[in-house]
């Protein structure tokens, strides 16, 4: 497993997890927020997850309140919003920090020295646990560039 796959995580319901739980899958890791102009991307992310999950793909949502206070809720409130507003079924994780000295170790690994710019930035992780793509907020879940990158990774052999 890669270092990124060993980082301890908490699910939005408080369970222990790591990206290692998804070994062999292509992952799209997204920092999400409920009160952002890009919040409607939840719908496209869920559609992407539903369409490709049978091929070894998962969207993973990480709520963060780092940008203009756009994710003020508790984990319970966020989970309820995602269920009731967008029928989210993809895995959601406990709220984390994606910026600054207290940023979560996952986001230190994902973004390196370059900060996340806003909510709904997307990181594509290969089946082997390597970060193979980074897509800014403005790239929608159904964008051709993102779709091509996901398809390329799904075509790669499973480890």
Backbone as a chain_set.jsonl record, in Angstrom:
{"seq": "XXXXXXXXXXXXXXXXXXXXXXXXXXXXXXXXXXXXXXXXXXXXXXXXXXXXXXXXXXXXXXXXXXXXXXXXXXXXXXXXXXXXXXXXXXXXXXXXXXXXXXXXXXXXXXXXXXXXXXXXXXXXXXXXXXXXXXXXXXXXXXXXXXXXXXXXXXXXXXX", "coords": {"N": [[0.841, -1.193, 0.0], [0.357, 2.314, -0.575], [1.665, 5.31, 0.981], [-0.38, 7.196, 1.189], [-2.61, 5.594, 1.316], [-2.541, 4.584, 3.846], [-3.223, 6.515, 5.683], [-5.005, 7.475, 8.529], [-8.527, 7.813, 8.657], [-11.811, 9.181, 9.327], [-15.104, 8.1, 8.999], [-18.155, 9.764, 8.035], [-19.998, 8.987, 9.858], [-18.505, 8.341, 12.01], [-16.922, 6.048, 11.985], [-13.859, 4.137, 11.706], [-11.475, 4.397, 9.064], [-9.521, 4.036, 6.022], [-7.883, 5.039, 2.986], [-6.921, 2.738, 2.047], [-8.926, 0.907, 2.346], [-10.108, 0.912, -0.052], [-8.499, -0.269, -1.923], [-7.398, -1.14, -5.136], [-9.413, 0.14, -6.436], [-10.399, 2.916, -8.471], [-10.286, 6.2, -7.419], [-12.06, 9.228, -6.727], [-11.369, 11.897, -4.987], [-12.883, 14.424, -3.179], [-13.134, 17.656, -1.84], [-15.825, 18.869, -0.158], [-18.729, 21.058, 0.239], [-21.658, 22.377, 1.772], [-22.905, 24.835, 1.413], [-22.147, 26.311, -0.843], [-21.518, 27.917, -3.982], [-20.904, 25.955, -5.777], [-22.062, 23.693, -4.797], [-24.193, 22.275, -6.113], [-22.73, 20.446, -7.623], [-22.686, 18.098, -6.225], [-24.781, 16.524, -7.199], [-23.902, 15.692, -9.786], [-21.594, 14.338, -9.0], [-22.675, 12.208, -7.54], [-24.079, 10.919, -9.608], [-21.942, 10.159, -11.241], [-20.61, 8.41, -9.51], [-22.613, 6.424, -9.161], [-22.842, 5.488, -11.797], [-20.316, 4.417, -12.388], [-19.447, 2.813, -10.286], [-19.699, 0.031, -10.356], [-17.591, -0.676, -11.914], [-15.346, -0.519, -10.418], [-14.877, 1.983, -9.205], [-14.975, 4.881, -7.128], [-16.434, 7.756, -5.655], [-15.283, 9.893, -3.152], [-16.25, 11.843, -0.501], [-15.173, 14.696, 1.273], [-16.044, 16.778, 3.62], [-15.36, 20.224, 4.218], [-14.649, 23.235, 5.934], [-13.161, 25.402, 5.116], [-13.348, 27.509, 3.332], [-14.758, 30.513, 3.19], [-16.593, 29.869, 5.21], [-18.394, 27.903, 4.301], [-19.19, 25.356, 4.943], [-20.592, 24.897, 7.539], [-21.859, 23.058, 9.217], [-22.396, 20.223, 11.495], [-21.068, 16.845, 11.408], [-23.307, 15.146, 11.397], [-25.365, 16.884, 10.535], [-24.403, 17.534, 8.001], [-24.404, 15.01, 6.756], [-27.168, 14.479, 6.758], [-28.102, 16.601, 5.139], [-26.848, 15.909, 2.695], [-28.049, 13.431, 2.146], [-30.844, 14.083, 2.102], [-31.061, 16.2, 0.264], [-29.532, 15.594, -2.037], [-29.54, 12.844, -2.309], [-27.227, 11.351, -1.705], [-25.095, 8.626, -2.007], [-22.492, 7.889, -2.183], [-19.379, 7.299, -0.418], [-18.925, 9.276, 2.469], [-16.953, 11.378, 4.525], [-15.731, 12.384, 7.773], [-15.791, 15.846, 8.705], [-13.057, 17.853, 7.752], [-9.95, 19.75, 7.799], [-8.615, 21.405, 5.006], [-6.73, 23.226, 4.441], [-3.908, 25.216, 5.513], [-1.821, 25.062, 8.539], [-3.013, 23.12, 10.103], [-4.104, 21.328, 8.368], [-5.561, 18.3, 7.208], [-3.738, 15.213, 7.231], [-4.226, 13.661, 4.911], [-4.847, 15.571, 2.975], [-2.473, 16.963, 2.968], [-0.838, 15.11, 1.725], [-2.218, 14.801, -0.729], [-2.226, 17.399, -1.904], [0.347, 18.404, -1.616], [2.783, 20.914, -1.758], [1.146, 22.797, -2.794], [-1.672, 24.657, -2.202], [-5.131, 23.717, -1.771], [-7.579, 25.222, -3.776], [-10.328, 25.879, -3.607], [-13.677, 24.877, -2.608], [-14.829, 21.673, -3.728], [-12.665, 20.832, -5.267], [-10.936, 18.359, -7.084], [-9.333, 15.209, -6.766], [-7.789, 12.655, -8.485], [-7.221, 9.294, -7.962], [-5.236, 6.516, -8.62], [-5.722, 2.942, -9.181], [-3.623, 1.826, -7.827], [-3.1, 3.536, -5.796], [-1.883, 5.969, -6.305], [-1.695, 9.502, -6.788], [-3.035, 10.734, -9.64], [-4.214, 12.754, -10.998], [-5.427, 16.113, -10.88], [-8.059, 18.287, -10.452], [-9.538, 21.396, -10.941], [-12.057, 23.265, -9.112], [-13.901, 24.304, -10.988], [-14.095, 22.376, -12.935], [-16.528, 20.31, -13.841], [-18.293, 17.363, -12.633], [-19.11, 15.913, -14.913], [-17.408, 16.688, -16.905], [-15.515, 16.507, -19.92], [-12.702, 16.227, -19.881], [-12.174, 15.297, -17.255], [-13.712, 12.947, -17.328], [-12.32, 11.488, -19.322], [-9.875, 11.079, -18.039], [-10.658, 9.504, -15.853], [-11.69, 7.268, -17.22], [-9.325, 6.359, -18.429], [-7.881, 5.521, -16.18], [-9.581, 3.546, -15.192], [-9.309, 1.673, -17.173], [-6.844, 0.625, -16.707], [-4.97, -2.193, -15.549], [-6.093, -4.137, -12.744], [-4.422, -4.158, -9.596]], "CA": [[0.0, 0.0, 0.0], [1.084, 3.575, -0.588], [1.532, 6.101, 2.202], [-1.689, 7.848, 1.202], [-3.621, 4.593, 1.647], [-2.422, 4.247, 5.269], [-3.609, 7.656, 6.516], [-6.26, 7.23, 9.239], [-9.667, 8.665, 8.335], [-13.065, 8.895, 10.024], [-16.286, 8.249, 8.164], [-19.048, 10.809, 8.54], [-20.727, 8.408, 10.99], [-17.566, 8.111, 13.112], [-16.159, 4.814, 11.849], [-12.468, 4.214, 11.262], [-11.289, 4.038, 7.657], [-8.349, 4.527, 5.3], [-8.056, 4.822, 1.546], [-6.589, 1.33, 1.845], [-10.189, 0.164, 2.254], [-10.531, 0.99, -1.45], [-7.405, -0.772, -2.762], [-7.845, -1.729, -6.39], [-10.424, 0.994, -7.043], [-10.054, 4.277, -8.875], [-10.979, 7.091, -6.486], [-12.12, 10.664, -6.932], [-11.46, 12.512, -3.668], [-13.408, 15.774, -3.379], [-13.501, 18.42, -0.645], [-17.187, 19.312, -0.447], [-19.352, 22.025, 1.135], [-23.111, 22.42, 1.583], [-23.434, 26.187, 1.178], [-21.22, 26.87, -1.829], [-22.084, 28.033, -5.318], [-20.635, 24.718, -6.512], [-22.723, 22.577, -4.12], [-24.928, 21.411, -7.047], [-21.881, 19.377, -8.158], [-23.036, 16.855, -5.537], [-25.642, 15.729, -8.078], [-23.056, 15.067, -10.791], [-20.694, 13.387, -8.333], [-23.463, 11.009, -7.247], [-24.335, 10.238, -10.878], [-20.668, 9.545, -11.626], [-20.403, 7.279, -8.6], [-23.58, 5.373, -9.498], [-22.57, 4.966, -13.145], [-19.025, 3.733, -12.509], [-19.062, 2.021, -9.107], [-19.592, -1.371, -10.741], [-16.325, -0.882, -12.629], [-14.223, -0.322, -9.505], [-14.687, 3.428, -9.041], [-15.737, 5.486, -6.035], [-16.273, 9.15, -5.247], [-15.172, 10.014, -1.702], [-16.486, 13.233, -0.137], [-14.552, 15.178, 2.498], [-16.511, 18.122, 3.942], [-14.364, 21.142, 4.781], [-15.193, 24.574, 6.167], [-12.008, 26.289, 4.955], [-13.584, 28.574, 2.366], [-15.892, 31.408, 3.442], [-17.554, 29.268, 6.134], [-19.443, 27.3, 3.48], [-19.579, 24.052, 5.487], [-20.617, 25.144, 8.984], [-22.603, 22.041, 9.961], [-21.779, 19.048, 12.114], [-21.096, 15.676, 10.524], [-24.69, 14.667, 11.314], [-26.107, 17.819, 9.693], [-23.899, 17.383, 6.628], [-24.917, 13.732, 6.241], [-28.603, 14.64, 6.507], [-28.227, 17.467, 3.962], [-26.455, 15.141, 1.502], [-29.09, 12.418, 1.9], [-32.163, 14.642, 1.796], [-31.033, 17.129, -0.865], [-28.912, 15.026, -3.244], [-29.591, 11.37, -2.247], [-25.835, 10.9, -1.807], [-24.785, 7.261, -1.588], [-21.046, 7.659, -2.159], [-18.829, 7.443, 0.932], [-18.628, 10.599, 3.008], [-16.05, 11.316, 5.659], [-15.86, 13.433, 8.77], [-15.305, 17.165, 8.289], [-11.617, 18.026, 7.958], [-9.345, 20.978, 7.284], [-7.832, 21.147, 3.798], [-5.78, 24.332, 4.319], [-3.191, 25.7, 6.693], [-0.951, 24.16, 9.297], [-3.812, 22.039, 10.688], [-4.792, 20.537, 7.343], [-5.547, 16.855, 7.423], [-2.623, 14.552, 6.535], [-4.626, 13.244, 3.564], [-4.721, 16.71, 2.068], [-1.044, 17.26, 2.833], [-0.349, 14.178, 0.698], [-2.869, 15.066, -2.01], [-1.916, 18.701, -2.508], [1.764, 18.748, -1.499], [3.065, 22.304, -1.398], [0.172, 23.67, -3.451], [-2.942, 24.637, -1.481], [-6.417, 23.55, -2.431], [-8.023, 26.568, -4.102], [-11.712, 26.137, -3.245], [-14.494, 23.675, -2.45], [-15.077, 20.809, -4.883], [-11.464, 20.468, -6.019], [-10.996, 16.908, -7.243], [-8.079, 14.479, -6.919], [-7.991, 11.317, -9.029], [-6.249, 8.353, -7.419], [-5.219, 5.276, -9.399], [-5.971, 1.68, -8.476], [-2.455, 1.509, -6.996], [-2.985, 4.509, -4.717], [-1.093, 7.14, -6.693], [-2.449, 10.654, -7.286], [-2.759, 10.814, -11.075], [-4.885, 13.902, -11.59], [-5.983, 17.148, -10.0], [-9.0, 19.041, -11.264], [-10.057, 22.52, -10.17], [-13.483, 23.36, -8.802], [-14.717, 24.605, -12.16], [-14.261, 21.157, -13.733], [-17.721, 19.621, -13.353], [-18.17, 15.905, -12.644], [-19.34, 15.339, -16.245], [-16.476, 17.317, -17.841], [-14.851, 15.546, -20.814], [-11.321, 16.011, -19.423], [-12.249, 14.43, -16.077], [-14.207, 11.635, -17.781], [-11.235, 10.799, -20.032], [-8.879, 10.654, -17.041], [-11.241, 8.388, -15.096], [-11.715, 6.112, -18.125], [-7.946, 5.873, -18.583], [-7.517, 4.786, -14.957], [-10.402, 2.329, -15.101], [-8.796, 0.723, -18.166], [-5.596, 0.049, -16.198], [-5.208, -3.468, -14.87], [-6.17, -4.137, -11.28], [-3.153, -4.671, -9.006]], "C": [[0.876, 1.242, 0.0], [0.835, 4.323, 0.72], [0.147, 6.736, 2.302], [-2.795, 6.871, 1.619], [-3.6, 4.203, 3.123], [-2.91, 5.347, 6.197], [-4.951, 7.365, 7.195], [-7.317, 8.283, 8.889], [-10.822, 8.288, 9.248], [-14.204, 9.066, 9.034], [-17.189, 9.308, 8.786], [-19.899, 10.309, 9.71], [-19.803, 8.008, 12.13], [-16.757, 6.839, 13.036], [-14.731, 5.069, 11.391], [-12.365, 3.743, 9.817], [-9.913, 4.502, 7.195], [-8.677, 4.405, 3.817], [-7.675, 3.395, 1.188], [-7.821, 0.45, 1.772], [-10.684, 0.08, 0.811], [-9.446, 0.522, -2.419], [-7.991, -1.446, -3.994], [-8.924, -0.92, -7.085], [-9.805, 2.316, -7.479], [-10.907, 5.197, -8.016], [-10.964, 8.526, -6.969], [-12.395, 11.278, -5.565], [-11.817, 13.981, -3.866], [-13.658, 16.433, -2.029], [-14.809, 19.15, -0.955], [-17.68, 20.323, 0.589], [-20.824, 22.183, 0.765], [-23.669, 23.78, 1.2], [-22.542, 26.969, 0.214], [-21.94, 26.991, -3.167], [-21.886, 26.781, -6.153], [-21.297, 23.492, -5.874], [-23.548, 21.711, -5.073], [-24.062, 20.338, -7.718], [-22.111, 18.051, -7.433], [-23.846, 15.945, -6.453], [-24.815, 14.985, -9.13], [-22.093, 14.054, -10.194], [-21.432, 12.093, -8.014], [-23.751, 10.232, -8.527], [-23.083, 9.509, -11.37], [-20.409, 8.3, -10.79], [-21.34, 6.117, -8.968], [-23.234, 4.7, -10.818], [-21.328, 4.085, -13.19], [-18.654, 2.836, -11.333], [-18.919, 0.539, -9.428], [-18.316, -1.705, -11.488], [-15.107, -0.657, -11.722], [-13.867, 1.14, -9.309], [-15.505, 3.904, -7.857], [-15.406, 6.969, -5.922], [-16.204, 9.127, -3.728], [-15.276, 11.493, -1.35], [-15.902, 13.583, 1.218], [-15.028, 16.605, 2.773], [-15.398, 18.945, 4.588], [-14.98, 22.534, 4.869], [-14.11, 25.637, 5.998], [-12.277, 27.503, 4.072], [-14.887, 29.3, 2.685], [-16.971, 30.786, 4.333], [-18.681, 28.54, 5.438], [-19.807, 25.864, 3.875], [-19.601, 24.15, 7.018], [-21.189, 24.008, 9.817], [-21.743, 20.986, 10.631], [-21.795, 17.905, 11.107], [-22.532, 15.173, 10.324], [-25.519, 15.569, 10.394], [-25.69, 17.706, 8.225], [-24.452, 16.109, 5.998], [-26.394, 13.841, 5.897], [-28.849, 15.508, 5.271], [-27.93, 16.67, 2.69], [-27.505, 14.098, 1.135], [-30.373, 13.061, 1.389], [-32.168, 15.528, 0.554], [-30.535, 16.47, -2.148], [-28.919, 13.498, -3.278], [-28.197, 10.756, -2.382], [-25.683, 9.502, -1.225], [-23.28, 7.018, -1.533], [-20.51, 7.919, -0.753], [-18.499, 8.89, 1.279], [-17.816, 10.419, 4.285], [-16.279, 12.503, 6.585], [-15.235, 14.732, 8.274], [-13.839, 17.321, 8.689], [-11.201, 19.429, 7.523], [-8.496, 20.604, 6.076], [-6.785, 22.226, 3.549], [-5.038, 24.552, 5.628], [-2.408, 24.642, 7.43], [-1.699, 22.981, 9.923], [-4.502, 21.176, 9.644], [-4.566, 19.058, 7.602], [-4.371, 16.235, 6.659], [-2.977, 14.062, 5.137], [-4.429, 14.384, 2.583], [-3.295, 17.23, 1.975], [-0.444, 16.379, 1.744], [-0.928, 14.499, -0.676], [-2.337, 16.323, -2.679], [-0.46, 19.103, -2.415], [1.948, 20.179, -1.048], [2.039, 23.279, -1.957], [-1.182, 23.551, -2.756], [-4.113, 24.283, -2.386], [-6.976, 24.959, -2.63], [-9.448, 26.891, -3.677], [-12.408, 24.804, -3.005], [-14.641, 22.963, -3.796], [-13.867, 20.684, -5.811], [-11.393, 18.944, -5.989], [-9.607, 16.317, -7.461], [-8.406, 13.072, -7.39], [-6.856, 10.423, -8.553], [-6.379, 7.034, -8.164], [-5.53, 4.066, -8.521], [-4.814, 1.307, -7.54], [-2.213, 2.552, -5.908], [-2.153, 5.73, -5.032], [-2.021, 8.262, -7.156], [-2.056, 10.859, -8.74], [-3.464, 11.985, -11.76], [-5.424, 14.833, -10.531], [-6.819, 18.079, -10.874], [-9.598, 20.164, -10.429], [-11.578, 22.469, -10.029], [-14.345, 23.493, -10.048], [-14.919, 23.411, -13.087], [-15.419, 20.367, -13.124], [-17.529, 18.106, -13.426], [-18.369, 15.261, -14.01], [-18.43, 15.947, -17.31], [-15.714, 16.252, -18.647], [-13.429, 15.237, -20.355], [-11.284, 15.069, -18.214], [-12.699, 13.03, -16.476], [-13.116, 10.829, -18.477], [-10.186, 10.283, -19.042], [-9.397, 9.467, -16.233], [-11.26, 7.136, -15.969], [-10.342, 5.496, -18.32], [-7.551, 5.029, -17.364], [-8.322, 3.505, -14.808], [-9.924, 1.26, -16.079], [-7.506, 0.058, -17.698], [-5.9, -1.251, -15.466], [-5.279, -3.3, -13.352], [-4.874, -4.704, -10.72], [-3.306, -6.087, -8.499]], "O": [[1.996, 1.226, 0.51], [-0.091, 4.004, 1.465], [-0.429, 6.802, 3.388], [-3.797, 7.278, 2.206], [-4.535, 3.563, 3.606], [-3.003, 5.123, 7.404], [-5.928, 7.043, 6.518], [-7.031, 9.479, 8.835], [-10.823, 7.222, 9.863], [-14.262, 10.061, 8.312], [-16.997, 9.697, 9.938], [-20.454, 11.109, 10.464], [-20.247, 7.406, 13.107], [-15.97, 6.565, 13.942], [-14.436, 6.088, 10.767], [-13.064, 2.821, 9.397], [-9.232, 5.26, 7.886], [-9.644, 3.74, 3.442], [-8.068, 2.897, 0.133], [-7.773, -0.638, 1.199], [-11.564, -0.719, 0.491], [-9.47, 0.874, -3.598], [-8.949, -2.215, -3.908], [-9.318, -1.248, -8.204], [-8.808, 2.766, -6.914], [-12.115, 4.997, -7.898], [-9.981, 8.988, -7.548], [-13.509, 11.192, -5.047], [-11.152, 14.697, -4.615], [-14.313, 15.85, -1.165], [-14.885, 19.944, -1.892], [-17.119, 20.431, 1.679], [-21.189, 22.129, -0.409], [-24.795, 23.869, 0.711], [-22.232, 28.138, 0.441], [-22.874, 26.238, -3.442], [-22.608, 26.558, -7.125], [-21.115, 22.373, -6.355], [-23.608, 20.499, -4.867], [-24.602, 19.411, -8.323], [-21.773, 16.992, -7.962], [-23.625, 14.734, -6.484], [-25.006, 13.787, -9.339], [-21.807, 13.027, -10.809], [-20.886, 11.005, -8.194], [-23.673, 9.003, -8.528], [-23.161, 8.381, -11.855], [-20.03, 7.256, -11.321], [-20.905, 4.971, -9.071], [-23.325, 3.479, -10.94], [-21.284, 3.112, -13.943], [-17.627, 2.158, -11.387], [-18.09, -0.141, -8.823], [-17.989, -2.877, -11.676], [-13.973, -0.611, -12.2], [-12.69, 1.496, -9.252], [-16.599, 3.398, -7.606], [-14.255, 7.381, -6.074], [-16.979, 8.42, -3.083], [-14.491, 12.306, -1.836], [-16.106, 12.864, 2.196], [-14.473, 17.552, 2.215], [-14.608, 18.442, 5.388], [-15.733, 22.953, 3.99], [-14.145, 26.667, 6.672], [-11.483, 28.444, 4.077], [-15.977, 28.768, 2.476], [-18.143, 31.145, 4.219], [-19.813, 28.549, 5.922], [-20.633, 25.229, 3.22], [-18.757, 23.573, 7.704], [-21.011, 24.006, 11.035], [-20.544, 20.869, 10.376], [-22.458, 17.989, 10.073], [-22.921, 14.818, 9.211], [-26.288, 15.075, 9.569], [-26.527, 17.775, 7.325], [-24.911, 16.118, 4.856], [-26.827, 13.348, 4.856], [-29.707, 15.187, 4.448], [-28.68, 16.75, 1.718], [-27.813, 13.903, -0.041], [-30.925, 12.642, 0.372], [-33.181, 15.6, -0.142], [-31.054, 16.751, -3.229], [-28.351, 12.91, -4.199], [-28.014, 9.763, -3.087], [-26.093, 9.235, -0.095], [-22.831, 6.055, -0.911], [-21.112, 8.67, 0.016], [-17.887, 9.619, 0.498], [-17.975, 9.442, 5.017], [-16.93, 13.484, 6.226], [-14.266, 14.715, 7.514], [-13.436, 16.975, 9.8], [-11.991, 20.186, 6.959], [-7.754, 19.622, 6.104], [-6.04, 22.161, 2.572], [-5.481, 24.133, 6.697], [-2.335, 23.487, 7.013], [-1.09, 21.959, 10.239], [-5.381, 20.381, 9.977], [-3.538, 18.636, 8.131], [-4.045, 16.682, 5.56], [-2.114, 14.047, 4.259], [-3.905, 14.186, 1.487], [-2.944, 17.878, 0.99], [0.361, 16.843, 0.937], [-0.209, 14.472, -1.675], [-2.034, 16.32, -3.872], [-0.053, 20.059, -3.075], [1.34, 20.611, -0.069], [2.066, 24.464, -1.626], [-1.773, 22.472, -2.725], [-4.086, 24.517, -3.594], [-6.856, 25.8, -1.739], [-9.759, 28.052, -3.412], [-11.813, 23.739, -3.173], [-14.584, 23.587, -4.856], [-14.028, 20.454, -7.01], [-11.747, 18.318, -4.991], [-8.807, 16.846, -8.233], [-9.207, 12.375, -6.768], [-5.68, 10.75, -8.718], [-7.477, 6.5, -8.323], [-5.591, 4.158, -7.295], [-5.003, 0.563, -6.578], [-1.228, 2.463, -5.175], [-1.755, 6.458, -4.123], [-3.016, 8.008, -7.835], [-0.894, 11.125, -9.045], [-3.32, 12.179, -12.967], [-5.823, 14.415, -9.444], [-6.353, 18.588, -11.893], [-10.107, 19.922, -9.335], [-12.27, 21.732, -10.731], [-15.399, 22.865, -10.15], [-15.814, 23.427, -13.931], [-15.3, 19.824, -12.026], [-16.696, 17.62, -14.191], [-17.852, 14.17, -14.252], [-18.661, 15.742, -18.501], [-15.322, 15.219, -18.104], [-12.997, 14.087, -20.436], [-10.461, 14.155, -18.158], [-12.132, 12.039, -16.015], [-12.994, 9.625, -18.253], [-9.673, 9.175, -19.198], [-8.649, 8.528, -15.961], [-10.886, 6.057, -15.509], [-10.198, 4.274, -18.37], [-6.96, 3.958, -17.506], [-7.798, 2.49, -14.347], [-10.115, 0.068, -15.836], [-7.115, -0.974, -18.243], [-6.952, -1.395, -14.844], [-4.618, -2.442, -12.768], [-4.292, -5.622, -11.297], [-2.351, -6.664, -7.98]]}, "num_chains": 1, "name": "protein.A"}
